[in-house]
Amino acid sequence: MKSNYANTAQLKDLMTAPPMTAQQHAEVMRKRIEHRRMLEEAKELKKAEAWQYDKR
């Protein structure tokens, strides 16, 4: 889980920035989902390899 304190932007900068467009939001969400799926696949592959190794 990401830390909420990693962002060093000032509150004023955050509050005066224009909101994200729907297209920008969709792209951010697609990247987030793609990254999560990649991590899940890697975990499953690692688990499958460990299972085959234990099976021997």
Sequence and secondary structure as in RCSB ss.txt:
>XXXX:A:sequence
MKSNYANTAQLKDLMTAPPMTAQQHAEVMRKRIEHRRMLEEAKELKKAEAWQYDKR
>XXXX:A:secstr
   TTS    HHHHHHS    HHHHHHHHHHHHHHHHHHHHHHHHHHHHHHHHHH 
